[in-house]
Amino acid sequence: MLEISHLTHRFGSTLAVDDLTLTVPDGRITGFIGHNGAGKSTTLRAAAGILSFTVGTITIDGHDLHDDPIAAKRATAFLPDNPDLYDFMTGLDFLGFIADLHRIPRAERRERIATYATAYELTDDLGGVIGGYSHGMKQKLALISAFLRRPRLLLLDEPFLGLDPVASHTLKTHLRALCADGGAVLFSTHILEVAQTLCDDIAIIRRGRLVVSGPTAAVVGDASLEDVFLELQGDRR
């Protein structure tokens, strides 16, 4: 579903991503792990087509992001760690706006919005202005807007931050359902317990370079993901 090959990106003199190659297969959830500033968000933004890059290639669902960006982006939904929503809109207006952008028929959008709003316990708040939402409510609305599109590839940057336990469980269920339908997920997280229990595959990045990736069981072995991560980061005392 996602093929990143030899991606390299600099911010001025700072090398943010260094010759990174990563595959996210269909039907699987991949956890993207690394310290702050390791290059996770840069990689996700490049894969989402938001951050331009000149070194390396990214292919999504068979579409090269440089050669066929529209097709690649149509297959993708991306949520940054702090989604920028339109505070002057109501939640329902925002979801309608997203549905219009992606040409989702009105009957389908109503059904999908009702389903996801119920699942995330946001139905009663959709008539309210987004500027009055809590951080957790904004996160739920952003997630609904992503699932509303029925993406083939879902890119998420710290999606569990701000979610209550019920919403976290709901998100895990929806990620599994997306993969069961042939999609794929790549998400970054600092919550290593969630990554270890939820993800089929783990990729660990350090100072812009991918240091390990593979099936979770193979990466973790008899240890915990926390132990593996700390050892690879050189932080074990």
N, C-alpha and C positions, 0 to 999 in steps of 0.2 A: 504493500500500500504506500509506504514511504521509503524512498531510497535517497539518502544523503551521501554524496561521494566527494571526499577531499575538500570539504567546506573550510574555507579560511576567511577570517574577517578581522579587520583592525579598526579601532577607534583612535585615529591619530597614530601615535607611536605604540599604543597598547594593543597587543595581540590578544583578542578576545576569544577567538575560536581558531584552533591550530590543526589543519589537515584532518578534520573530523569525518569519519565514514560510519554511517549507522543505518541499519535496516529495521523497519517496523513492519512485520508481516501482517497480512490479513487475518482477522479473527483473534488478534492478541492485544493485550494491554502491556505497554512498556513503560516502566518507571524510569525517570531521568533524574539521577541523583548527583549532587555536587554541592560544594560549599558556596557561600555568597560570592558572586563575581567569577564563578568557574566557567561561565559561558552558556548556561542553560537557557536563559531568556533570550540571548542573542541567537542561539540555534533555533529556538521555537519561532521567533519573529521572522527569521530568514525563511523557515519552512512555510510560514503562513503567507509569505509574499509581502510582508510589511517592511522588512529591512532588505534593501538591495545588497547584493554581493557580486563580486566579480571573479572570485576563485572558487571552483568547485561546481557541482551540479546537484539539483534537487528534483526528484521525480515523484509525483503524487498520482496514484491510481493510473500509472502509465503516461502521465502528461508531464513533460519537462516544464519546470516553473519559468524558465527563461523563454522557451520557444512557444509555449501555449499557456500563458499565465491565467487566462480566464477559465479554461477548463480545469486547471489545477486548483484554482481558488473555489470553483463551484463545488468541488468534492470535499472541501475543507471547512471546518469551523474552528476558530481560534479564540480562546479567552485568556487575556493577560492576567497577571496576578492582581491587578487593580483596575477592573474594566471601567472605561469611561462611558457612562450612560448619559442620556439627556435628562437632566434634573427637572426641566420644565414640563416634560411629558408625564402622562400617567403610565403606569405599568402596561396597561392594555394598549395604549397608543403606541408605545415603544415596540411591543410585540407585533402589532399590526404593521408598523413601519418596516420591521425586519422581514415580515412575511411578504410585503409588497416588493421589497428589494429582490427577493428570491422567487417571486412570482408563484407563491403558494396559493392555490385556489381557496376561496373564502370558506367553503364547506370544510375543507381539510384543515385549514388553519384554526377554525373554531374548535374542531375536535381535538387537535393537538394541543392547543392552548389550554383547553379544559382539562385534558388528561395530565399534562405536566404541572399546571398550576395546582391541581388537586394533590398530586404526588408530593409537591414541595410546600404544601400548606400555604399557598400564596393567593388563593382565589379571592378571598375577602379584601385583599389589599391592592388588587390590580386597578381599581378605580382611583387610587391615591396617587399623588404626585411623587415621582421618584426621588425628588429632593428631600422628601420627608421619610424616606426609607432608612432603616438601619443598614449597617454594612452587610450583615447576613442576608437581609432581604434583597439587597442589590445583587449579591452573589447568586442567590436563587433565581432572580429575574434574568441575569446574564446566562445562567445555565439553561434556563427554559428557552431563551432566544437561540442558543446553540443547538439544542436538541430539536427545536422546531424545524430546523432546516433539514433534518435527517442526513447529516454529513456522512461521507464514507470514511473520512479521517478527522479525528477530533484531537486538537492540540490544546492542552490546558497547562497553565502556569500556576502552580500552587492552588488547585481548585478546592481543597478542603478547608482552607483558612476561612474562618468566620462562620462555618456551617455548624449547626447543632448536631448532636448524634443521630437524630432521626433523618435529617437532610443528608448527612454523610452516608448513611446506610442506603438511602434512596439513590444517591449519586452512584454508589458502587453498583447497585442493581441496574441502573441505566447504562453504565459503561459496559457491563457484561452483556446486556441485551444488544447494544450496538455491535459488539464484536460477534455475537451469535448470529447476527444478520449479515455478516461478512465485512463489517467495518474494522477499523483499528484505532487505537488510542495511544498517544504519547503524552505523558504528563510529568511535570516536575513536582517534587515535593520534598519537604524536610521532615515529614512524618514517616520515619523509616518503617515503623510497624505496619502502617497501611500499605506501603510499597511491598513489603515482604509477603503479606497475606493476599493482596489483591492482584499483583502484577504477574503475568506469565513470564516476562523478561525484564531484566534490569540492565541499565546502562549507567556507568559511573564516569563522570567527567572531572578532570582535575587540571586547573590552570589552562583551560581551553582544549585540552587533549583528552580523547576518550581512552580511559585506562583499562576498562573491562566492560564487556557486554555479553549477554547470553541468557539462557533460561534461568529463572530465579533459583531453582534448585541447584543448578550447577555453579552459579555465582556464589551462593550462600554456603553450600555444603553442610557441614555439621555445626557451623557457627551461626551467628545472627547477622542480619544485614548491617546492623550497627557496628559489630566487630569488624566485618569486612571493610566497611566504609572508613572507619577510623584507621585501620591498618594501611589502606591504600592512600589515605590522606597524609600519613606520616604523623598522626596526632596521638598515637597510642603511647601511654606513659608506663 
